[in-house]
Amino acid sequence: GTTINNTLIRFGSFNDVGIGVKADNGAGNTNISRNSFANLDYTAIMFRDGSHHNSVVHNTILNTGFRYNEGGAICIYASPYNRIGYNHIENCAQHGIDQQNFEAPASGGNLIDWNYIKDAMQVGTDGGAIYAFKRPLYPDVWKFNYIENCGDPSDPARISWGIYLDDLFGKCTVNYNFITGGKSGIMVHGGRDVAVINNIIKPELGDPEWPGNYGVQIQSTDDGDLSANVSIRFNVVVGTLAGQG
């Protein structure tokens, strides 16, 4: 297909559709700003297949993914150098912001900052309000995001984190984020070259019989891939009961 560049999508309203806006086939410099999205079957905004240098700012996104119980409010699939900032995201079946780097010729280099994400991972497990999967080519920065009530802290079978760096995801700086509510704060799962600095994490008090409340959790993958070169500095963790800070 034809690659479309330099597109402005602004002051729109997207309701009761499958996907609100999708940019793929290497689309670049798409600006999606000051739109409202509500009741999306899958996701509000999706970049994929090498879409790059796009901007998603000052949008309101409510109620995504409940028809199929999958997808994120904003999905970045194999697409580098995008900016996701100043968005209000609330009530997601799965992730608030979902970055997938598998089978990507170029990925990463994304800036995710100043987003408010509330009530993500409402029906899913093993995810996060901000979630990324597989190692990118370029380094990410995630900063100044406010994350509230990710997952269901009353159900020990529902595992979720405010920020989740999954399965070898790396080259990422996670700093100055505020995570409150939910079961756990930040997970680094087999990550490489990761910095977790100056975050404030206040997980809900959990079930004393299930040691699942973590401020920052580092572990190897199921295949035995170890996390490496992970720097954790100057974080504040308050409120864990059964697990570790």
DRENPA-3360 file (N, C-alpha, C; in nm, 2 decimals, always signed):
BEGIN
1 = GTTINNTL = +0.08/-0.12/+0.00/+0.00/+0.00/+0.00/+0.09/+0.12/+0.00 ~ +0.02/+0.24/-0.01/+0.09/+0.37/-0.02/+0.11/+0.42/+0.13 ~ +0.24/+0.46/+0.16/+0.27/+0.52/+0.29/+0.22/+0.66/+0.29 ~ +0.15/+0.70/+0.40/+0.09/+0.83/+0.42/+0.17/+0.90/+0.53 ~ +0.22/+1.02/+0.50/+0.30/+1.10/+0.60/+0.23/+1.23/+0.63 ~ +0.27/+1.29/+0.74/+0.24/+1.43/+0.78/+0.09/+1.45/+0.78 ~ +0.02/+1.37/+0.87/-0.12/+1.37/+0.89/-0.16/+1.43/+1.02 ~ -0.26/+1.52/+1.03/-0.31/+1.58/+1.15/-0.45/+1.53/+1.18;
9 = IRFGSFND = -0.47/+1.47/+1.29/-0.60/+1.42/+1.34/-0.63/+1.49/+1.47 ~ -0.72/+1.58/+1.47/-0.74/+1.67/+1.59/-0.89/+1.70/+1.61 ~ -0.93/+1.71/+1.73/-1.06/+1.75/+1.78/-1.17/+1.66/+1.72 ~ -1.13/+1.53/+1.71/-1.23/+1.43/+1.67/-1.29/+1.36/+1.78 ~ -1.40/+1.29/+1.75/-1.47/+1.20/+1.85/-1.49/+1.06/+1.79 ~ -1.43/+0.96/+1.86/-1.44/+0.82/+1.81/-1.50/+0.74/+1.92 ~ -1.62/+0.69/+1.88/-1.70/+0.61/+1.98/-1.76/+0.49/+1.92 ~ -1.76/+0.38/+2.00/-1.82/+0.25/+1.97/-1.77/+0.20/+1.83;
17 = VGIGVKAD = -1.64/+0.20/+1.81/-1.58/+0.13/+1.70/-1.47/+0.03/+1.74 ~ -1.42/-0.04/+1.65/-1.32/-0.14/+1.69/-1.19/-0.08/+1.72 ~ -1.13/+0.00/+1.63/-1.00/+0.08/+1.65/-1.03/+0.22/+1.61 ~ -1.00/+0.31/+1.69/-1.02/+0.45/+1.66/-0.94/+0.50/+1.54 ~ -0.80/+0.50/+1.56/-0.71/+0.54/+1.46/-0.60/+0.44/+1.44 ~ -0.57/+0.40/+1.32/-0.46/+0.30/+1.30/-0.36/+0.36/+1.19 ~ -0.23/+0.37/+1.22/-0.13/+0.41/+1.13/-0.04/+0.29/+1.11 ~ -0.02/+0.25/+0.98/+0.07/+0.14/+0.96/+0.15/+0.16/+0.83;
25 = NGAGNTNI = +0.22/+0.06/+0.78/+0.29/+0.06/+0.65/+0.39/+0.17/+0.65 ~ +0.46/+0.20/+0.77/+0.56/+0.30/+0.77/+0.51/+0.44/+0.77 ~ +0.39/+0.47/+0.81/+0.34/+0.60/+0.82/+0.42/+0.68/+0.92 ~ +0.45/+0.81/+0.88/+0.53/+0.89/+0.97/+0.47/+1.03/+0.99 ~ +0.51/+1.09/+1.11/+0.47/+1.23/+1.14/+0.32/+1.25/+1.14 ~ +0.25/+1.15/+1.20/+0.11/+1.16/+1.22/+0.09/+1.23/+1.36 ~ +0.01/+1.33/+1.37/-0.02/+1.40/+1.49/-0.16/+1.37/+1.53 ~ -0.18/+1.30/+1.64/-0.31/+1.27/+1.69/-0.33/+1.35/+1.83;
33 = SRNSFANL = -0.41/+1.45/+1.83/-0.41/+1.54/+1.95/-0.55/+1.59/+1.97 ~ -0.58/+1.60/+2.10/-0.71/+1.66/+2.15/-0.83/+1.60/+2.09 ~ -0.83/+1.47/+2.08/-0.94/+1.39/+2.04/-1.00/+1.31/+2.16 ~ -1.12/+1.27/+2.15/-1.19/+1.19/+2.25/-1.22/+1.05/+2.19 ~ -1.19/+0.95/+2.27/-1.22/+0.81/+2.23/-1.29/+0.74/+2.34 ~ -1.40/+0.67/+2.31/-1.48/+0.60/+2.41/-1.54/+0.48/+2.36 ~ -1.54/+0.37/+2.44/-1.61/+0.24/+2.41/-1.55/+0.18/+2.28 ~ -1.42/+0.16/+2.28/-1.35/+0.10/+2.17/-1.35/-0.06/+2.19;
41 = DYTAIMFR = -1.39/-0.13/+2.09/-1.39/-0.28/+2.10/-1.25/-0.33/+2.13 ~ -1.15/-0.27/+2.06/-1.01/-0.32/+2.08/-0.92/-0.22/+2.13 ~ -0.89/-0.11/+2.06/-0.80/-0.01/+2.10/-0.83/+0.12/+2.04 ~ -0.79/+0.23/+2.11/-0.82/+0.36/+2.05/-0.72/+0.40/+1.94 ~ -0.59/+0.38/+1.96/-0.49/+0.43/+1.87/-0.39/+0.31/+1.85 ~ -0.35/+0.28/+1.73/-0.26/+0.18/+1.70/-0.15/+0.22/+1.60 ~ -0.02/+0.20/+1.63/+0.08/+0.22/+1.53/+0.14/+0.08/+1.51 ~ +0.17/+0.05/+1.38/+0.24/-0.08/+1.35/+0.31/-0.08/+1.22;
49 = DGSHHNSV = +0.39/-0.18/+1.20/+0.47/-0.20/+1.08/+0.55/-0.09/+1.04 ~ +0.63/-0.04/+1.14/+0.73/+0.06/+1.11/+0.68/+0.20/+1.11 ~ +0.56/+0.23/+1.15/+0.52/+0.37/+1.17/+0.61/+0.44/+1.26 ~ +0.64/+0.57/+1.23/+0.75/+0.63/+1.31/+0.73/+0.78/+1.32 ~ +0.79/+0.84/+1.43/+0.79/+0.98/+1.45/+0.65/+1.03/+1.46 ~ +0.56/+0.95/+1.52/+0.42/+1.00/+1.54/+0.40/+1.06/+1.68 ~ +0.30/+1.14/+1.69/+0.27/+1.21/+1.82/+0.13/+1.18/+1.86 ~ +0.11/+1.14/+1.99/-0.02/+1.12/+2.05/-0.03/+1.20/+2.18;
57 = VHNTILNT = -0.09/+1.31/+2.17/-0.09/+1.40/+2.29/-0.22/+1.46/+2.32 ~ -0.25/+1.48/+2.45/-0.37/+1.55/+2.49/-0.50/+1.49/+2.44 ~ -0.50/+1.35/+2.44/-0.63/+1.28/+2.41/-0.69/+1.23/+2.53 ~ -0.82/+1.20/+2.53/-0.90/+1.14/+2.63/-0.95/+1.00/+2.58 ~ -0.91/+0.90/+2.65/-0.94/+0.76/+2.61/-1.01/+0.69/+2.72 ~ -1.14/+0.64/+2.70/-1.22/+0.58/+2.80/-1.27/+0.45/+2.75 ~ -1.26/+0.34/+2.83/-1.33/+0.22/+2.81/-1.29/+0.15/+2.68 ~ -1.17/+0.08/+2.69/-1.12/+0.01/+2.57/-1.10/-0.13/+2.60;
65 = GFRYNEGG = -1.13/-0.22/+2.49/-1.09/-0.36/+2.49/-1.18/-0.45/+2.56 ~ -1.30/-0.41/+2.60/-1.38/-0.50/+2.68/-1.46/-0.60/+2.59 ~ -1.48/-0.57/+2.47/-1.55/-0.67/+2.38/-1.47/-0.80/+2.36 ~ -1.34/-0.78/+2.34/-1.25/-0.90/+2.32/-1.15/-0.93/+2.44 ~ -1.16/-0.84/+2.53/-1.07/-0.85/+2.65/-0.92/-0.86/+2.61 ~ -0.88/-0.77/+2.51/-0.74/-0.77/+2.47/-0.72/-0.63/+2.40 ~ -0.59/-0.60/+2.37/-0.56/-0.47/+2.32/-0.53/-0.37/+2.43 ~ -0.47/-0.26/+2.39/-0.44/-0.15/+2.49/-0.51/-0.03/+2.44;
73 = AICIYASP = -0.52/+0.07/+2.53/-0.58/+0.20/+2.49/-0.49/+0.26/+2.37 ~ -0.36/+0.25/+2.39/-0.27/+0.30/+2.28/-0.17/+0.18/+2.26 ~ -0.16/+0.14/+2.13/-0.07/+0.02/+2.10/+0.04/+0.07/+2.00 ~ +0.16/+0.04/+2.04/+0.28/+0.07/+1.95/+0.34/-0.07/+1.91 ~ +0.32/-0.11/+1.79/+0.36/-0.24/+1.75/+0.47/-0.23/+1.64 ~ +0.59/-0.26/+1.67/+0.70/-0.26/+1.58/+0.71/-0.12/+1.51 ~ +0.71/-0.02/+1.59/+0.71/+0.12/+1.54/+0.80/+0.21/+1.63 ~ +0.90/+0.27/+1.57/+1.00/+0.35/+1.65/+0.97/+0.50/+1.65;
81 = YNRIGYNH = +1.03/+0.56/+1.76/+1.04/+0.71/+1.77/+0.90/+0.77/+1.77 ~ +0.81/+0.73/+1.86/+0.68/+0.79/+1.87/+0.68/+0.86/+2.01 ~ +0.60/+0.96/+2.02/+0.58/+1.03/+2.15/+0.43/+1.02/+2.19 ~ +0.42/+0.96/+2.31/+0.29/+0.94/+2.38/+0.28/+1.02/+2.50 ~ +0.21/+1.14/+2.50/+0.22/+1.23/+2.62/+0.09/+1.30/+2.65 ~ +0.07/+1.33/+2.78/-0.04/+1.41/+2.83/-0.17/+1.36/+2.79 ~ -0.19/+1.23/+2.78/-0.31/+1.16/+2.76/-0.38/+1.12/+2.89 ~ -0.52/+1.13/+2.89/-0.60/+1.08/+3.00/-0.65/+0.94/+2.95;
89 = IENCAQHG = -0.61/+0.84/+3.02/-0.65/+0.70/+2.98/-0.72/+0.64/+3.10 ~ -0.84/+0.58/+3.08/-0.91/+0.53/+3.19/-1.00/+0.41/+3.16 ~ -0.99/+0.31/+3.24/-1.08/+0.19/+3.23/-1.05/+0.11/+3.11 ~ -0.94/+0.03/+3.12/-0.89/-0.05/+3.01/-0.91/-0.20/+3.05 ~ -0.95/-0.28/+2.95/-0.95/-0.43/+2.98/-0.81/-0.48/+3.00 ~ -0.72/-0.43/+2.91/-0.58/-0.47/+2.92/-0.49/-0.35/+2.95 ~ -0.38/-0.34/+2.88/-0.28/-0.23/+2.91/-0.34/-0.09/+2.87 ~ -0.29/+0.01/+2.94/-0.31/+0.14/+2.90/-0.23/+0.18/+2.78;
97 = IDQQNFEA = -0.10/+0.16/+2.78/-0.01/+0.18/+2.67/+0.07/+0.05/+2.65 ~ +0.07/-0.01/+2.53/+0.12/-0.14/+2.50/+0.22/-0.13/+2.39 ~ +0.35/-0.16/+2.41/+0.45/-0.16/+2.31/+0.50/-0.30/+2.29 ~ +0.49/-0.34/+2.16/+0.53/-0.48/+2.12/+0.64/-0.47/+2.02 ~ +0.76/-0.53/+2.04/+0.87/-0.51/+1.95/+0.91/-0.64/+1.88 ~ +0.83/-0.74/+1.88/+0.87/-0.87/+1.82/+0.87/-0.86/+1.67 ~ +0.97/-0.92/+1.61/+0.98/-0.93/+1.46/+0.99/-0.79/+1.40 ~ +1.05/-0.70/+1.47/+1.05/-0.56/+1.42/+1.19/-0.53/+1.36;
105 = PASGGNLI = +1.19/-0.48/+1.24/+1.32/-0.43/+1.18/+1.37/-0.31/+1.25 ~ +1.28/-0.23/+1.31/+1.32/-0.11/+1.39/+1.21/-0.08/+1.49 ~ +1.25/-0.06/+1.61/+1.15/-0.04/+1.72/+1.22/+0.03/+1.83 ~ +1.13/+0.08/+1.92/+1.18/+0.15/+2.04/+1.21/+0.30/+2.01 ~ +1.28/+0.37/+2.09/+1.30/+0.51/+2.08/+1.18/+0.59/+2.11 ~ +1.09/+0.53/+2.18/+0.96/+0.60/+2.21/+0.97/+0.68/+2.34 ~ +0.91/+0.79/+2.35/+0.89/+0.87/+2.47/+0.75/+0.86/+2.52 ~ +0.74/+0.81/+2.64/+0.60/+0.80/+2.70/+0.61/+0.88/+2.83;
113 = DWNYIKDA = +0.54/+1.00/+2.83/+0.55/+1.09/+2.94/+0.42/+1.17/+2.97 ~ +0.41/+1.20/+3.10/+0.30/+1.29/+3.15/+0.16/+1.23/+3.11 ~ +0.15/+1.10/+3.11/+0.01/+1.04/+3.09/-0.05/+1.01/+3.23 ~ -0.18/+1.02/+3.23/-0.26/+0.97/+3.35/-0.33/+0.85/+3.31 ~ -0.30/+0.74/+3.38/-0.36/+0.61/+3.34/-0.43/+0.55/+3.47 ~ -0.56/+0.53/+3.46/-0.63/+0.48/+3.57/-0.71/+0.36/+3.53 ~ -0.71/+0.26/+3.62/-0.80/+0.14/+3.61/-0.76/+0.06/+3.48 ~ -0.64/+0.04/+3.45/-0.59/-0.05/+3.35/-0.59/-0.19/+3.40;
121 = MQVGTDGG = -0.58/-0.29/+3.31/-0.58/-0.43/+3.34/-0.70/-0.48/+3.43 ~ -0.82/-0.43/+3.39/-0.94/-0.46/+3.46/-0.98/-0.61/+3.45 ~ -0.95/-0.67/+3.34/-0.99/-0.81/+3.32/-0.87/-0.90/+3.28 ~ -0.76/-0.84/+3.25/-0.64/-0.92/+3.21/-0.56/-0.96/+3.33 ~ -0.46/-1.04/+3.30/-0.36/-1.08/+3.40/-0.22/-1.07/+3.34 ~ -0.12/-1.06/+3.42/+0.02/-1.06/+3.38/+0.05/-0.94/+3.28 ~ +0.02/-0.82/+3.32/+0.04/-0.70/+3.23/+0.06/-0.58/+3.32 ~ +0.05/-0.46/+3.25/+0.07/-0.34/+3.32/+0.00/-0.22/+3.26;
129 = AIYAFKRP = -0.01/-0.11/+3.33/-0.07/+0.01/+3.28/+0.02/+0.06/+3.16 ~ +0.15/+0.05/+3.18/+0.24/+0.07/+3.07/+0.32/-0.06/+3.05 ~ +0.32/-0.12/+2.94/+0.37/-0.25/+2.92/+0.45/-0.26/+2.79 ~ +0.56/-0.33/+2.79/+0.64/-0.35/+2.67/+0.70/-0.49/+2.66 ~ +0.71/-0.54/+2.54/+0.75/-0.68/+2.52/+0.86/-0.69/+2.42 ~ +0.96/-0.76/+2.45/+1.08/-0.79/+2.36/+1.17/-0.67/+2.34 ~ +1.29/-0.70/+2.32/+1.40/-0.59/+2.32/+1.39/-0.50/+2.20 ~ +1.39/-0.37/+2.22/+1.38/-0.28/+2.10/+1.52/-0.25/+2.05;
137 = LYPDVWKF = +1.52/-0.19/+1.93/+1.65/-0.15/+1.87/+1.70/-0.02/+1.93 ~ +1.61/+0.07/+1.96/+1.65/+0.21/+2.02/+1.60/+0.22/+2.16 ~ +1.66/+0.31/+2.24/+1.62/+0.32/+2.38/+1.50/+0.41/+2.40 ~ +1.41/+0.36/+2.49/+1.29/+0.43/+2.53/+1.32/+0.52/+2.66 ~ +1.23/+0.62/+2.68/+1.22/+0.69/+2.80/+1.07/+0.70/+2.84 ~ +1.05/+0.65/+2.97/+0.91/+0.66/+3.03/+0.92/+0.75/+3.15 ~ +0.86/+0.86/+3.16/+0.88/+0.95/+3.27/+0.75/+1.03/+3.30 ~ +0.74/+1.07/+3.43/+0.63/+1.16/+3.47/+0.49/+1.11/+3.44;
145 = NYIENCGD = +0.47/+0.98/+3.44/+0.34/+0.92/+3.42/+0.28/+0.90/+3.56 ~ +0.15/+0.92/+3.57/+0.07/+0.90/+3.69/-0.02/+0.78/+3.67 ~ +0.00/+0.67/+3.74/-0.07/+0.54/+3.72/-0.15/+0.51/+3.85 ~ -0.27/+0.49/+3.83/-0.36/+0.46/+3.95/-0.44/+0.34/+3.93 ~ -0.44/+0.25/+4.03/-0.53/+0.14/+4.04/-0.52/+0.04/+3.92 ~ -0.40/+0.00/+3.89/-0.38/-0.10/+3.78/-0.42/-0.24/+3.84 ~ -0.51/-0.31/+3.77/-0.55/-0.44/+3.81/-0.65/-0.44/+3.93 ~ -0.66/-0.55/+3.99/-0.75/-0.57/+4.11/-0.67/-0.62/+4.23;
153 = PSDPARIS = -0.64/-0.53/+4.32/-0.56/-0.57/+4.43/-0.63/-0.67/+4.53 ~ -0.76/-0.69/+4.52/-0.83/-0.78/+4.61/-0.82/-0.92/+4.56 ~ -0.77/-0.95/+4.44/-0.77/-1.08/+4.38/-0.63/-1.13/+4.36 ~ -0.58/-1.22/+4.44/-0.44/-1.26/+4.43/-0.41/-1.33/+4.30 ~ -0.51/-1.38/+4.23/-0.48/-1.45/+4.10/-0.46/-1.35/+3.98 ~ -0.49/-1.23/+4.01/-0.49/-1.13/+3.90/-0.35/-1.05/+3.92 ~ -0.25/-1.09/+3.84/-0.12/-1.03/+3.86/-0.11/-0.91/+3.76 ~ -0.07/-0.80/+3.81/-0.05/-0.68/+3.73/+0.05/-0.59/+3.80;
161 = WGIYLDDL = +0.11/-0.50/+3.72/+0.20/-0.40/+3.77/+0.17/-0.27/+3.70 ~ +0.21/-0.16/+3.77/+0.19/-0.03/+3.71/+0.27/-0.01/+3.59 ~ +0.40/-0.06/+3.59/+0.49/-0.05/+3.47/+0.55/-0.19/+3.46 ~ +0.55/-0.25/+3.34/+0.59/-0.39/+3.32/+0.69/-0.39/+3.20 ~ +0.81/-0.42/+3.22/+0.91/-0.44/+3.12/+0.93/-0.59/+3.10 ~ +0.87/-0.65/+3.00/+0.85/-0.79/+2.99/+0.94/-0.86/+2.89 ~ +0.98/-0.98/+2.91/+1.05/-1.07/+2.82/+1.16/-1.00/+2.74 ~ +1.27/-0.97/+2.81/+1.39/-0.91/+2.74/+1.38/-0.77/+2.70;
169 = FGKCTVNY = +1.27/-0.70/+2.73/+1.26/-0.56/+2.70/+1.37/-0.48/+2.77 ~ +1.44/-0.39/+2.70/+1.54/-0.32/+2.77/+1.57/-0.19/+2.70 ~ +1.69/-0.13/+2.73/+1.73/+0.00/+2.67/+1.62/+0.10/+2.71 ~ +1.58/+0.10/+2.84/+1.47/+0.19/+2.88/+1.51/+0.26/+3.01 ~ +1.48/+0.39/+3.02/+1.49/+0.46/+3.14/+1.35/+0.49/+3.19 ~ +1.32/+0.45/+3.32/+1.19/+0.46/+3.38/+1.21/+0.56/+3.50 ~ +1.17/+0.68/+3.49/+1.20/+0.77/+3.60/+1.09/+0.88/+3.62 ~ +1.08/+0.92/+3.75/+0.99/+1.02/+3.79/+0.84/+0.98/+3.77;
177 = NFITGGKS = +0.81/+0.85/+3.77/+0.67/+0.81/+3.76/+0.61/+0.79/+3.90 ~ +0.48/+0.81/+3.91/+0.40/+0.79/+4.04/+0.30/+0.68/+4.01 ~ +0.32/+0.57/+4.09/+0.23/+0.46/+4.08/+0.16/+0.43/+4.21 ~ +0.03/+0.44/+4.21/-0.05/+0.42/+4.34/-0.16/+0.32/+4.31 ~ -0.20/+0.25/+4.42/-0.30/+0.15/+4.40/-0.25/+0.03/+4.33 ~ -0.33/-0.07/+4.30/-0.29/-0.19/+4.23/-0.21/-0.28/+4.32 ~ -0.16/-0.39/+4.27/-0.09/-0.49/+4.35/+0.06/-0.46/+4.36 ~ +0.12/-0.42/+4.25/+0.27/-0.41/+4.25/+0.31/-0.29/+4.16;
185 = GIMVHGGR = +0.43/-0.24/+4.18/+0.48/-0.12/+4.11/+0.54/-0.14/+3.98 ~ +0.67/-0.19/+3.97/+0.75/-0.20/+3.85/+0.81/-0.34/+3.84 ~ +0.79/-0.40/+3.73/+0.85/-0.53/+3.70/+0.95/-0.52/+3.59 ~ +1.07/-0.58/+3.61/+1.17/-0.60/+3.51/+1.19/-0.75/+3.49 ~ +1.14/-0.80/+3.37/+1.14/-0.94/+3.35/+1.24/-0.98/+3.24 ~ +1.36/-1.02/+3.29/+1.46/-1.05/+3.19/+1.51/-0.93/+3.12 ~ +1.50/-0.81/+3.17/+1.54/-0.69/+3.10/+1.69/-0.66/+3.10 ~ +1.73/-0.59/+3.00/+1.87/-0.56/+2.99/+1.89/-0.40/+2.97;
193 = DVAVINNI = +1.99/-0.35/+3.04/+2.02/-0.20/+3.02/+1.90/-0.12/+3.06 ~ +1.85/-0.13/+3.18/+1.73/-0.06/+3.23/+1.77/+0.02/+3.35 ~ +1.72/+0.14/+3.35/+1.73/+0.23/+3.47/+1.60/+0.26/+3.53 ~ +1.58/+0.24/+3.66/+1.46/+0.27/+3.73/+1.49/+0.36/+3.84 ~ +1.46/+0.49/+3.82/+1.52/+0.60/+3.90/+1.41/+0.70/+3.94 ~ +1.41/+0.73/+4.07/+1.33/+0.84/+4.12/+1.18/+0.83/+4.10 ~ +1.13/+0.70/+4.11/+0.99/+0.67/+4.11/+0.93/+0.67/+4.25 ~ +0.80/+0.70/+4.26/+0.73/+0.69/+4.38/+0.62/+0.58/+4.36;
201 = IKPELGDP = +0.62/+0.48/+4.45/+0.54/+0.36/+4.43/+0.46/+0.33/+4.56 ~ +0.33/+0.33/+4.55/+0.24/+0.31/+4.67/+0.14/+0.20/+4.64 ~ +0.18/+0.07/+4.64/+0.09/-0.04/+4.61/-0.01/-0.05/+4.72 ~ -0.13/-0.10/+4.69/-0.23/-0.13/+4.79/-0.18/-0.25/+4.88 ~ -0.23/-0.25/+5.01/-0.20/-0.36/+5.10/-0.27/-0.48/+5.05 ~ -0.20/-0.59/+5.04/-0.25/-0.71/+4.98/-0.29/-0.82/+5.08 ~ -0.32/-0.93/+5.03/-0.36/-1.05/+5.11/-0.23/-1.10/+5.18 ~ -0.23/-1.10/+5.32/-0.11/-1.15/+5.39/-0.08/-1.30/+5.36;
209 = EWPGNYGV = -0.17/-1.37/+5.30/-0.14/-1.51/+5.27/-0.08/-1.53/+5.13 ~ -0.07/-1.42/+5.06/-0.01/-1.43/+4.92/+0.09/-1.32/+4.91 ~ +0.22/-1.36/+4.90/+0.33/-1.26/+4.90/+0.35/-1.20/+4.76 ~ +0.25/-1.12/+4.72/+0.26/-1.07/+4.58/+0.27/-0.92/+4.56 ~ +0.28/-0.85/+4.67/+0.30/-0.71/+4.66/+0.44/-0.67/+4.66 ~ +0.48/-0.61/+4.55/+0.62/-0.57/+4.53/+0.63/-0.42/+4.48 ~ +0.73/-0.35/+4.54/+0.75/-0.22/+4.49/+0.82/-0.23/+4.35 ~ +0.94/-0.29/+4.35/+1.01/-0.31/+4.23/+1.05/-0.46/+4.23;
217 = QIQSTDDG = +1.02/-0.53/+4.12/+1.05/-0.68/+4.11/+1.14/-0.70/+3.99 ~ +1.25/-0.78/+4.01/+1.34/-0.82/+3.90/+1.34/-0.97/+3.90 ~ +1.33/-1.03/+3.78/+1.34/-1.17/+3.77/+1.38/-1.21/+3.63 ~ +1.42/-1.34/+3.62/+1.45/-1.40/+3.49/+1.32/-1.44/+3.42 ~ +1.34/-1.46/+3.29/+1.22/-1.51/+3.22/+1.20/-1.66/+3.24 ~ +1.09/-1.71/+3.19/+1.06/-1.86/+3.21/+1.17/-1.94/+3.14 ~ +1.23/-1.88/+3.03/+1.34/-1.95/+2.96/+1.48/-1.94/+3.03 ~ +1.48/-1.87/+3.14/+1.61/-1.86/+3.21/+1.69/-1.74/+3.17;
225 = DLSANVSI = +1.64/-1.65/+3.09/+1.71/-1.53/+3.05/+1.71/-1.43/+3.17 ~ +1.84/-1.39/+3.21/+1.85/-1.31/+3.33/+1.85/-1.16/+3.30 ~ +1.79/-1.09/+3.39/+1.80/-0.94/+3.38/+1.95/-0.90/+3.40 ~ +1.99/-0.80/+3.33/+2.13/-0.76/+3.35/+2.15/-0.61/+3.32 ~ +2.25/-0.55/+3.39/+2.27/-0.41/+3.38/+2.15/-0.33/+3.41 ~ +2.09/-0.36/+3.53/+1.97/-0.29/+3.57/+2.01/-0.20/+3.69 ~ +1.98/-0.07/+3.68/+2.01/+0.03/+3.78/+1.88/+0.07/+3.85 ~ +1.87/+0.05/+3.98/+1.76/+0.09/+4.06/+1.80/+0.19/+4.17;
233 = RFNVVVGT = +1.76/+0.31/+4.15/+1.82/+0.42/+4.24/+1.71/+0.52/+4.28 ~ +1.71/+0.56/+4.40/+1.64/+0.68/+4.45/+1.49/+0.66/+4.44 ~ +1.44/+0.54/+4.44/+1.29/+0.52/+4.44/+1.24/+0.51/+4.58 ~ +1.11/+0.55/+4.59/+1.04/+0.55/+4.72/+0.93/+0.45/+4.71 ~ +0.92/+0.35/+4.80/+0.82/+0.25/+4.80/+0.75/+0.25/+4.94 ~ +0.61/+0.27/+4.94/+0.54/+0.28/+5.06/+0.41/+0.19/+5.05 ~ +0.38/+0.11/+5.15/+0.25/+0.05/+5.16/+0.25/-0.10/+5.14 ~ +0.36/-0.16/+5.10/+0.35/-0.31/+5.08/+0.33/-0.38/+5.22;
241 = LAGQG = +0.26/-0.49/+5.22/+0.23/-0.56/+5.34/+0.29/-0.70/+5.34 ~ +0.25/-0.78/+5.23/+0.29/-0.92/+5.23/+0.42/-0.95/+5.16 ~ +0.46/-0.86/+5.07/+0.58/-0.89/+4.99/+0.70/-0.80/+5.03 ~ +0.77/-0.76/+4.92/+0.89/-0.69/+4.94/+0.88/-0.55/+4.88 ~ +0.96/-0.46/+4.94/+0.97/-0.32/+4.88/+1.08/-0.31/+4.78;
% end
